[in-house]
Amino acid sequence: MAFENNKFSVAKKTKLPAGDFSVECNVALGADVGKILSVGVKAFEESSETLNGVLNYSGVVDLKIIFTTADGQINCSNHSCNFSSKFESDKIATGQNAVIMLKVVDYVIESISGDSVRIVVNLEQSGDLVSQMDVETISCNDENVFCRNEEIEILKLVATKRDSFTQTSEVSLRDNVKKILSTESQVLLKNSDSGTGFVSLQGDILTRVLYLTEEDKFETFYVNEPFKEEIEVDGAEKDDIVEAYAFIKDENVATQIENDDKGQKLTIGIPVDVILRVYRNDLISIVDDLYSTKNEINVTTESFENTSVCPSVVVEDKIEGSLTLDEDSPRVDKVLFASGNGVSLTNVYVSEGQVFVEGIAKTNVIYLNDETSSLNSVQVDVPFSFSDKFDCQCDGMVMANAVISDVDVVVKKGRDLYYDAKIKVTINCSYDRVSSVISQAENSETLPERDYAMEVVFAQSGQNAWDIAKNAHVPAEQVALQNPDVVFPLEEDASLVLFYQKG
């Protein structure tokens, strides 16, 4: 009697160990610097390689610097600062698929010399790995072996892809624009669906435009551009589960102003980078239990973990907070604009049907002081926390991306700044399910032949026909056929009769 060994694959997600590190960025701004007014910082992973024990990756720090020149002009400059880093863990193996998240903790302007600025950015790295784990199972077509099969649900990783697309927005301007000072673009993914050979992404691109009018007045507005984009993904099928992440590097955003009969039109081209994982839920049949009517069988059972992925969810709330300036800081007589708007999520977790989001919203407020006729800036940090309903009962890994919009900062009493904004967060959550499977089976000693025609079996309450047949080493259907008046599973202990045909 031979047992056949088989395999099936499941997706297993592993959390990467979080860690902090610093990146030194040396930037030439193209003009002698009078004062740095605002620094906006983002960070992205661009490519990675997993080897046994180590994950090496390269990334970029995206800097948006607003500054005054030595002659008093206000300029904005975008720069990228390349870096490399790594994760080390005995759970990292060659061929795993990685998603790396980079959070800007803070930054320090270490020096300014002429047009050169050195900025040290402190980053926190985290993320996850997905691998295809092989699980061993068995099958057998021996007529003397009875197998009980069970259907289990498993998740498979069927495709991964990195891609990009460009979203173009056109806006009619109500003012004559002297200079576009900066654009700050963010992307919010709302829905990720699969089709045959493609993935469809829907969401919003939010761009904040800061410009200077011909009258030297600072103005700002938001452009909320919905998008729907289809990306070719080999192997994707309808109703697959899509895990998607999207990023915008501000340095790559292009703006152009055109004049027409109706005035000025602003065109914004926004490249969006996308990371995709496509999963599929499958039902497979495995041997849950077995026995032989001729031999004892030694069985090896093993447990395995299979990751389950929840559909992404968008939650939103409002952020409000205040800051009182130090006595040594110039008072605020007029807020000109806010720049370097961002948000850092410090904790996102799911508990009892709720998702809890904690973090810090940040912005740089540029303002005038009449007494000294000076242009000043101050960074406003606003802690926040909120919760919302979350249907997926997830107690595993959570990955989240946040965008903020409608940022407004006003001044009261000269030293009190009040901040409010809207926040939207895309939540991706996954958790592990533990299942067991018979991975090996082999014959043991041969059962003795029966020298009797009838046997009374003493069965216990709760046993079903399979349990009794397995203990007696008789065909699975024999117990029920020869005891037609017995209802299974047994409600109480009972004596059953089994008849044997003597050869």
N, C-alpha and C positions, 0 to 999 in steps of 0.2 A: 504494500500500500504506500503510494508516494503522495506527498503534499507538494503543491506548486507554490513557489514564492512569487509574490507580486509586489508592485510598488505604486503608490500614488503620491502626488506632490501637493503641498499646502503652503500658503503664504504665511510667513512668520515675521512679525515686526519687532525690532529691538531698539530700545532707546539709546541714543549716543550719550556719552558722559559729557555734561556741561562743563565749561571752563572759560576763564577770562584771559585775555591777552591785549596787547597794545600795538597800534600801527602808527608809525611816524610818517606824516605827510609833509613834504616840502613843496610849496606851491609858489609859482611866480605869477603875480596878478597882472603884470603888464603896465603898472603905473605905481609910482611911489605912494605908499599907504599912509594916510593920516590917522584913521581910526577904523578898527573892525567893528561894524555895527551888528552883524548877524552872521551866524554860521549854521547852515542846515546840513545835517549829516545822515546819510543812509549807508548801509553796507549789504553786499550781496555776494553769494557764492556763484562762481562762473563755471567751474569744472572740477571734477573729483575723480579719484581712483581708489578703489578698495583693494588692499592686499591683506594677507594673513596678519592680523594684529594691528594694522594701521590703516587709517583713511587719510590720504593726502588730498588737499584741495587748494585751489587758488580762488581769490576773491578780489573785490574792488570796493574801496570806500569812495562814495559819491559825495563831493563837497559842493555846497552852494554858498559862496561868501559875498556878502554885501558890505561894502566899505566906502569910506570917503578917501579921495585922493589928497595929495599934499596941497592942491589948489582948491579944495573944497567941493569937488564934484562927487556925486554918488554913483558908484559902479557896482555891477554884479558880475561875478565870475564863477563858472562851473569847472570843476576839475575832478579827475579820477586818480585814485592812488591805489596801485596794485599791491597785493600782499599774498602770502601763502601761509597756511597753517595746517594742523593735522589733529586727528583724534587717535588715541591709542587705547585698545581694549582687546582682551582675548576673545570677545564676541564678534569682532570684525573679521570677515573672511573675503577672499577674492571673489568678485562677481556679484556681491550684494549691491542693491540699488539704494542710494543715499539721497535724502533730502536734508539740507543743512540750513538752519535758521541762524541769522546773525542779528543781535540786538545791540544798538548803540547805548552804552551805559552812560558815558559822558565824554567830553573832550576838553583839552586844555590848549590855549594859544600860548606856546612856549616862547616864541620870539617873533619880532617884526623888524626887518631890515630892508630899507628901500622898498622894492616891490615884492620881496620874498617874505613868506610867512611859513613858520613851522608849527604844525598842529599835531598834537598827539591824541589819537582817538582810542578810547577804551571800549573793547567789544566783548560780548558774551556769545559763545558759540554753543549751539545745541542742535538737535535734530533726531533723525531716526534712520534705521536701515531696514530694508525688506529683503528677505531671501526666500527661495523656494526650498522647502525642507521635504526630503523624501521619507515617506512612512512605509514600512514593510508590513505586508499582510499576506494571507495565504488563501488558497482555494483547493478543493479536492472533489473529484468525481467518482470516488470509490463507492460502490453500492452499499458497502458495509459501514460507511461513515455518514453520520447525519449532521448536517450543518444548519445552524440557525443564523439567518442573515438579518442585518439591521441596516436601515438607510440613515446615513449621517450627512449633515451639510458641511461642506468644506469651502474655503475661500482660496482661489488661485490668483496669482499675479500673472496677467496675460500680456501686458504691454506697458512699456515706459517710454516717455519721449520728452525731449526739450525742444521748444520751438519759440517763435516770436511772430507777432503781427503788429501792424501800425494802424492806429486809429487817428483819423483826421477830423478836427473840429474847426468850424468856421463861425466867427462871432462878429457882428456889426458893432462898432465902437461908437459910443455916444459922445466922446470927447476927441479932440485932435491930440494924438499921442506924440509926445516928443521922444520918449524912450520906454521900451519895455525893460523894466528893471529885473524881474524874475518871474519864472513860472514854477510852481510846485505841484507835481502831478502824483496822484495816488490811484490805485486800482482796487476795486472791490468786486470779488467774485460772488455771485448770488446763486447761480445754478450751473451744474456740470453734468451733462447727459451724454450718453453714448449712442451711437448708431453703427450700422455696418461699415466698418472701415474708417470711422471718424469719431471725434468728440466735439460736442457743441458746448461752448462756454458763453454764459450770459452774465452781465454785470454792469457796473458803472465805472467810468473814469472821471475822477474829480480833479480839476486843475484850478489852482488859484493863481490869478494873474495880477501882478503888481506893476503899475506903470506911472510915468510922469507925464502930466499934460503940458501943453504949450505954455500954460500959465504957471508952470513949475509947481503944480499941485499933485500930491500923491493920491492915487486912486487904486482900488482893488475890487475884483469881482471873481466869482466862481463860475466855472463851466462844468456842468454835470452832463456828461455824454454817455447815454446807454450804449451798449454794444452787444452784438451777438456774432460770434466767430466760430467757424468750423475748422478743425485741425485734423488732417489726415493721420490716422493711427492704425497701422497694420495690426490685425488680430482683434480689434474691438468689435463688439456685437451689441445689438440693441439690448437694453436693460442691464448692461454691465454697470458696475459701480466705479465712479470716477473720483479720484482724489486729485485736486488741482491747486496749484499755487501760482500766483502771478506777481510780477514786480515791474517797476518803472525806474530806470536810471535817468535822473533829471538832466545829466550831461547830454543825453541823446535826444532830448526833446527839442524840436525845431520850431521857431516862430517866424512868421513873415507878415508884414503889414502891406496891404495894397490899397490904393485909392481908386474909387469909382464914383459914379454920378451920385450915389447915395451917401458918400462919405468914406470912412476907412473901414476896412475889413481885416480882421486878424485871423490868420490860419495857423493852427497848431497841429504839428505832426508828432504823435506820441507812440514810440515803440514800446511794446509790452512783451516781456519775457515770460514764458510759461513753462512750468514743470508739471508733467502729467503722469499719473499711475492709473492703470485700468485693471480692475479686479473682476472676478466672476464667481458667483456662488454656484456650486454644483452639489447635486445629491448623488452619493455613491453608495453602493451596497458592499458591506464588509461582513466577514464571518464573525458573529458575536459570540457564538458558543458552538461546541462540537463534541461528539463522542463516537465511539465505535462499538459495534456489537461483537467484534472479534478480538479487539486488543484494548489494553489500557493506552492512553495517549498522554504524553507529556506536552504540556502547552505553555508557551511563553507569551505573556501579555505585557504590552508596553503602552504607556500613556504618551500623548503628544499634544503640543500646543498649536492652535491654529488661530490666527488673528481674524477678528471680525471688524469691519469698517462701517461706521455710521455715516449716513448722508450728511454733507456739510450743512451748517445752519448759520444764518446771519442774525445777530442780536444787535440792538442799538440802544442808546441812551443819550442823556445830555450831561455835559461836564460844566461845573461852575466852581469858581474859586477866586481867591484874592491874594494880593501881595502888598505889603507895606514896605516902602523903600526905607533903607537905612538913613539916619540923620545926615550922614556924610555924603549921600547921593544928592545930586541936583533934583529939585522938585520938578514935577511934570506939569507943564503949562499947556502942552498940546501933544496928543498922540498922533504921530504922522502915519505910521503903519506898523503892522506886526509881520514878522518873517521867520523863516526857519521853523515853521509849525510842524510838530511831530508828536508821536505818542509812543511810549514804551510800556509794554505789558509786563508786569512783574509777577503775576500769578493768575492762571486760568485753570479752573478745575470744575468737575461735575460731581454733584452729590444730590441724591434723593429727587431726581427729576428737575434739577435746577443747574444752570451753568453760572459760575461766579467769575467775574472779571475784575481784576485789580490792576492799576497801573498809574502812570504819571503822564499827563499832557504837558507839552513844552512849547514855548514860543519866545521869540525875542521881540521886545517892544522898543521901537525907535521913537524918541520923543524930543520935543524942544523945551529948553529952559530959557525963559525971557530974560531973567536977571543977568545971565552970563552970555546970552545969545549963542548958546551951544547946542549941538546935536548930540544926544546921548542914547544909550541903549541899556536895557536890563533884561535878563532872562527870567521868565515867569514859569515856575514849575507847579502844577496843580495835581495833587493826588486825587484819585477817584476810585470808586468801587460800585459795582451794580450787579444785579443778577437777573436772570430771565429763565423762562421755561425751556427745558431741553428734554425731548421725548426719548432719546436713546439712553438706555440705562448703562452708561459707560463709566467704568471705574479704572480705565487704563490711561493711555497716552493721549494728550491733547496738544494740538498744534493750532495756533491762532494768528491771524493777521488783522491789524486794525487800521482804519483810516479815520481822519477827523476832517470836519468841514465847518463852514459858517463860523470861523473863529472871529471873535469880536473882543476887543480890549478897550475899556473906557477908564477914564481917570476921575476920581472924586477927591476933593480936598487936597489935591496936589501931591499926595504921597501914597494914596491908596489906589491900586490898580485892580479892576474887576474883570475877570476872564469868563467867557462862556463859549461853548462849542458843542457840536454834535459828534458822536462817535458811533461807528459801525464796525463790528467785529465778525469775521468769518471763522467759524469753529470747525476744525476737522478732528474727529475723535475715533479712537480705535481701542479694542480690548481683546484679551486672549480668552479663548475657550479651550478647556481641557477635555480631551476624549481619550478613549483607550481602544486598542485593537489587538487581536491575536497576531503576533508577528512571526511565530514559529510553532510548528507542531511536529512531533515524531512518535513513532510507535514505541510502545513499551512491551511488557510481558503479554503473552497470549492468554486470553481468558479461558478458563476451564470449560469444557463442554458440559451442558446440563444433562443429568441422568434422571430427570423428573419431568412430568408432563404439566404440572401446575404449581404455582407459587402464590402465596399470600404476601402482599407488600403492605407494610404499615406506613402510610403516608401522613404527613403533618399538615396542619392548617396553613393555608397560604401557598402551598405548592400547586403548580400547574402540571398539565400532562407531560410537558417537555422535561421538567425536573424529575418526575418519577421515572420516565422512560430512560433518561440519562443514567440515573442511579442503578436501574435494573439492567442496563445495556440491552434494551430491546428497541425495535423500530419505533420511531416517534409517534406513529399513528396507532400503535397497538394498544396503548393504555386506554385511549378514548373509545376505540372500537370494542374492546372486550369489557368495558365498564360504561355502557351507554347511559345508565341512569345517574352517573356522577357528574356534578357540575364543577367545572374548574374556573378559577383556582378554588381549592377546597376552603370551605368556611370553617371546618373543624377537622380534627384528626379522623382518619378513616382507614379501613382495611380494604384493599383492592385485590382482585384476583387476576393473575396473568396465566394464560395457557400456552404451552409450548408443544410444537409438533416434533415428535421424536423420529429421527431418521433411522 
